Amino acid sequence: MSQIALPLTTLSGAGRIVTGPSLEPVIWALQSSADWPFHTAVLAGPARSGKSLLARWFADSGVGDAIDDADDLDENALFHRWNRAQADGRALLLVSSRAPGEWRIALPDLASRIGAALLLEIATPDDLLLRGLIEEHAMRRGLVLGEGVLAWLLPRIERSHAAAEALVQTIDRLSLERKAPVTISLARDALAERVHGAVGGEFQPRLL
């Protein structure tokens, strides 16, 4: 079985890959590229879920090639890349920004080949992964989130990668505006603003 040599906690120039039980099947499949049908896999997932980061990690491993936004590539060029992967016996990871079933391929030969590829879907983040995402985004911004703040946020935040990133961005902005550390009160205001534009628990309409 082909194993990726790079550690999961680092990726040169691209930050850390945050993992959790919901991501483990994808990680395991990326580490087992020798088992992919026709040496090809399609990686799909919601916005900001780390698809490009995983693709760079896979390509840096040296066991295969990765094409980001493959669903936007010219179909003839993509078909050529697929054929080359078969000729070389080299794994090819295709990253799709579209959900499974939404990638419409006009070229029949390419459609059948992509349809036979291994589909890897990034699932809704579990609690461990969601906590790791919040901590990672906070660390990148130099924010200190105490255990009490994290414990308060986790059961209340929307379960998505994009929501975790957006919430930390809002917390950071409020902390800078108020020149105050991150407390549960500040986190509550940030969450309220993300949910319905409210600060201090009262609805405030946004100006467009």
N, C-alpha and C positions, 0 to 999 in steps of 0.2 A: 504494500500500500504506500502511495506517495504521500509524504508528510511535509507540511510547510515548515521551513527552518526558522523563520522569524518568530520571536516571542510575541504573544498576544498583547502584551502591555505596552509595546512601543511600535512606532512606525515612523521612520525617518522623515522629518519635515511635515508630518501630517497629524501629530498628536497621538493619543491613545485610542485603542479599540476597547470600548466598555462592553463587558460581556455579562450574561445572565442566563438562566435556564431557557428562556424563550429564544435566545440566539444560538444556543449550543448545537442544534441540528444543522444550522447553516455552517457554523465553524467546522463541525465534524465533516460535512460534505466537501468543504473547500480543502480540507486536509486529505481527502480521499479521492482526488481528481482522477486517479488511475481507474476508478470504477465508473466514471461517467459514461453514459451511452454516447457513442460517436465522439468521445473526448470533449463533449460540449455541455455546458450548464448555463441556465438563464437565472440571473439574480434579480429579484423584484422586491419592492417594498415601498412603504409610504415615504413621503417627503421627509428629508432630514434624518433618515434612519440609518445612515452610515454606509449606503451601498457603494459609493465612490471610494470611501476609505477602505472598505473590505476588498474592493477590486484592486486598489493600489498595493495593499498588503499581499494579495495573492500574486500579482505580477512581480513584486519585489522578491517573492520566494524563489523565483526562477523555475518553478515547475510548469508554468503555463503563461498564456497571454490573457489580457483582459481588455475589453472594449467598453468604455463608459458610454452611456446614451446610445447603445447599439440600435435601439428602435428608431433613432433619427438618422442613422447612417443610410447611404444609398444602398438599395437592396442588392444590386449587382456586386458592389464592393464587399458587402457583408457575405454574400455567397462565395466570393473568392476567398475570403478569410476562412470560412468554414471548410472549403476544399483544401486549403493549405494546412489547416489543423489535422485533417484526415491524412494527408500525404506525409506530414511530419510526425504524426502520432503524438502531437503536443496538445495539452488541454487548452480549451478556449472558454473563457468566462464572459458572457454577454450580460451587461447591466441594462435593465429596462426601467424607464421611469413610469411606464404604464402598468396597471394592474394586470395580472394574468387574465387572458381572454380579451383584453383591450388592444393588444398589439396586433393590428391587422396587417398582414403581409400579402402584397399583390402577386409576387413571384411564386408560382405554385411549388417549384422545386425547393425554394428556400423555406416556404411555409411548412412543408412536410418535414424538413430537416430540423427546423427550430422546434416544431411540435414534438419531435422525438427526443429533444434534449432534456436533461435533468432540470426540473424547476425547483429553485430555491427561493422560498418566500420568507421575508423578515416579518415576524409576527409582532403583535402588540406587546410592548415591553412589560415584563413581569416586575414585581416590586424591587427585586435586587438590581435589575438593569435600570429601572427608572431612578432609583436612588443614585446609582453610579453616574447616570447621565447628568442629574442635577449637580452632583459633586464635581464632575468634570467641567461642566460649563462654568460653575462658580470659581473653580481653581484657575481657569483660563482668564477670568476677569479679576482675579485677586480678591474675591469675596470670601468671607469667613461665615459659613453657615453652621451654627451650633447643632448639637444633637436634638435639642428641643424643637428647633425650627424644622429640621428634616422630618422628625417624627410627626409634626403637625401637618406638613405639606403632603406627605406621601399618600394618605388616604383621600385627599381632597383634589389633587391635580388630575387633569385629563390624562388618560392613559395613552399618550403618544409621544414619540420622539420630538416632534416639532413643538409640542406644548411645553415640554421640559426646557427646551432651549429658549423659547419665548418668555417663559416665566422668569428664568434667571436673568434674562436681559431686562425685564421690567423691575425686578428686585434691585438690580444693579443701578438702574436709573433713579429709582426712588431713594436708594441709599445715598447716592451722590447729591441729589437735589436737597435732601434733608440734612446732609452731612451727619448721618446717623448710622450706627451699626445695624446689622440685619437682626431684627427681633421677630417674634411671632406676630406682633402687631403690624410691623412693616410688611411681612410676608403675606398677612391677611389682606392688606390693602393692595398689594401687587396681584394677588390671586383674584380679588374682586375686580380689579381693572382689566385683567385678562378675560374674565368671564363676561362682564357686561359694562365695562367702562366706569366702574364705581370706585371711589376712594373713600375710605372710612366707613364702608358699608352702605353708603347711600348712592342711588343711581345718578350718574351724571352723563347726559348725552354728549357724544363726541361731535365736534364740528368737522364737517367734511370740506 
